Amino acid sequence: MSRDEVSSALQPQLRRRSGGGLARSTYAIVLAGGRGSRLKELTDWRCKPAVPFGGKYRIIDFTLSNCVNSGVRRIGVATQYKSHSLIRHLQRGWSFLDGRIGEHVDILPAQQQLGEEHWYRGTADAVFQNLGVLRRDGCQYVLVLSGDHVYKMDYARLLEDHAACGADATVVCVDVPLADARGFGVLEADPAGRITGFEEKPPRPRPLPGVPERALASMGIYAFNAAFLYEQLIRDADDPRSSHDFGKDLLPHIIGRYRVHAHRFADSCVEMPNGQPYWRDVGTLDAYWESNLELATVTPELNLYDRDWPVWTFQEQLPPAKFVFDDDGRRGMAVDSMVSGGCIVSGATVRRSVLFSNVHVAEGALLEDCVVLPDVEVGPGVKLSRTVVDRHCRLERGSLGDPRRFRVTDKGLTLITPEMLGQPVHQLR
């Protein structure tokens, strides 16, 4: 199908989730320039938002899908660190929005707007350096979003709450265990929802009133009145003491001076099957592995089969997955697993695993509790357990003998990349 045919086919479904006037008056800027260094070698050649997730998606697809499904269809993606994989994905998978009616995904690479030595210096600076884009758009509201979290959220509800409260800025927050709150910005809010205190990554987080084991954490999702945001970004850019970060600098300045409102994620989360909103950082190898394997359980908390709130992505044209041979000791099978298109499991066994597209598993191989990224060849007799295998790996029994070549986490999870196998697919010289 041509681009116009795809766009025409999708438009009726997209319009059913138009999101109302507030969403149509909003520009969303997605911050997608971070490496995600806690993912170690998995982000050596790609930024965190471009990391594959869930069998066929990239992490950024969840934020972008939330925008489209909420009716926010003017989107900018600010890129910086090793962005080629991300930009290629955006060009291939997100071109269906129709620029003829004002829908688009703008790619906003760091362009040294402030001089040769200045790339994006912080999250607030990334938005500041794109003020020209925002002003030309003429939006009334600006959403500032992270491109490296996995969740389903109706931003139209956030915008409705923001406008109804008469807020200058709204911060989306979620309850987290007190022990985990040290890694977040922690909020305090009065009964009306106005934020009265904020501390970025405090060593001793303040608990929620009456709930000593929980704290209120910022999710790094913000809604602003556009004119107010521009004013604050310019003020912050002129402050030589600022690190130009929303959490460290801009939020602490505006809280107490302006109307800053807290929006509970539970009020706009799409689906809460267990009564708790689903939101994953997937910022460490262990969290990434666990979140992928959760999807292969009988009833995962994240529903990828919801046709009313689909997760959009680049749809590569691939044949269906195939499982061949049905002899004793030579049976192609996958149990409690997700297997994507283009995969062939040939006389091998896959249990409790997620196989991305074009993974070939040869005779006698055994994969248990594994996350295998696209275009991997698993050779005959290879046995892997609790392993993440990066894209383009060619695994043979003889190449896996020395575990010291691989990354092993404190929890015993193994990461294997092509470079660890002596198979450099990203040669610079």
Steps between C-alpha positions, in 0.01 A plus 500: 500500500615855433542755778173671399313168504634417848411848626147479355446157657611622843322837507151375598644300791717794610215749487292288737765591759511869406548615862300822469607862464765502771694217336473671161643816657802316642853434380679207663878506523651159576844501662682211336866596511618297798732201485355298786842403631355254757412274205876461448604361161139484383527875435853508361363558150149634559329739739265358763174605324609296196558177697266223378225399743207261508584280202444755222507854641754762608472661844409839348198347324305501826532876554431577134199265497363675809524828311322372189231312693439807720451725199833682538636479146753781486810343647869584515765245596820654639794270420868511591692187606563247217169579336531327162301191601231718657474739205478212254220345706309829513533548126383147422235452766354841573448656158131406491396824672359737238682830471226630274273534804768615744609160633870420513796365692787750484852366559689759708870410515736707713624776269734705722252789495699678773846451351734222398560377855131478593304187418191436715626579850200366692133417458387862530771615261387242242158666496647852514714436192180413313301806603488612138326177402245536780427865428451440129257221584277746687395242761310596814641217712827307502547146625855410602541122493771243548565259216644219712213373717243227431140589591157576352354841587224722363664840479161656417389433859820663627432808288140519619615486863770762433251742347226437758739581786615822338859383538805655342675163510392147588728216611386139459577296810474143620518330840823303545647305791689731733820299451486563124416869524865604534536454124216742417392856550273486807196726524287636780149619418212656696148344501404709195789351301723808495867405533654655811838330504740323267838335552704333227630153602498567875706277731206493744175528302194635676218244514141562403286630788352201679688255277850477647620227262419693177614824338367715218747497210519705182480295180679765294178578310398866496220713355560875463316801377716583200561868579591417860745230392674733256542763770649251745732341245644839407547591867671166567725533194620838629587360844873412510447291815245270336572154361198557272308194616126483571535298819809668644437860400175601331250321724658609831488860377134508396357302795378747759510789254244381245205263472663158469258209521551127565317258271471141621599251234217271610253763375620471140663156479345284229392171658587397854418127515639460854387839625852642463624709207767340283820704455846357445832681479683193355816695575714207618574169331310310768194727473510480119514119506226469762265740320539315171438158657192632683338538159517123441297417813135395481358839598770768486443838659581669169239404242647504148182350355274799570360611164354815655846623606747344256875538519612626161839413354685426178341190348767310310354262243595156633367146464326342800701324768563133423561196724626188326569133586293295741719206591607390846809701586453714190184704549465866402295660775452814710315505832400805706682713247453779246637427153502768231474485123784355299608265781576132434526256790639186340503194724579725799325592825413851617354552847396822677677718246446789261634463146507813286473487121720278282645286779601153379544226762667184372460134588566397858521856633327590826402855600351556845415842647673679215442827315639470148511813285452500121712324240669251734619154397501240779706204386445127556517385860539849651348519848422840656323597820426845649669678211447810288645455150562816300419542134707325229668248732605166352506249784690173476578257782872559466463878527325492839762314702651788699230690695753769594457640150143601577326750729350329807288704742491462877176304458663250264359630172733473198525747211659386174584744219669436163814681612534268800493209256767655280239584237533878454197622307563869578852545367637852513828427324 
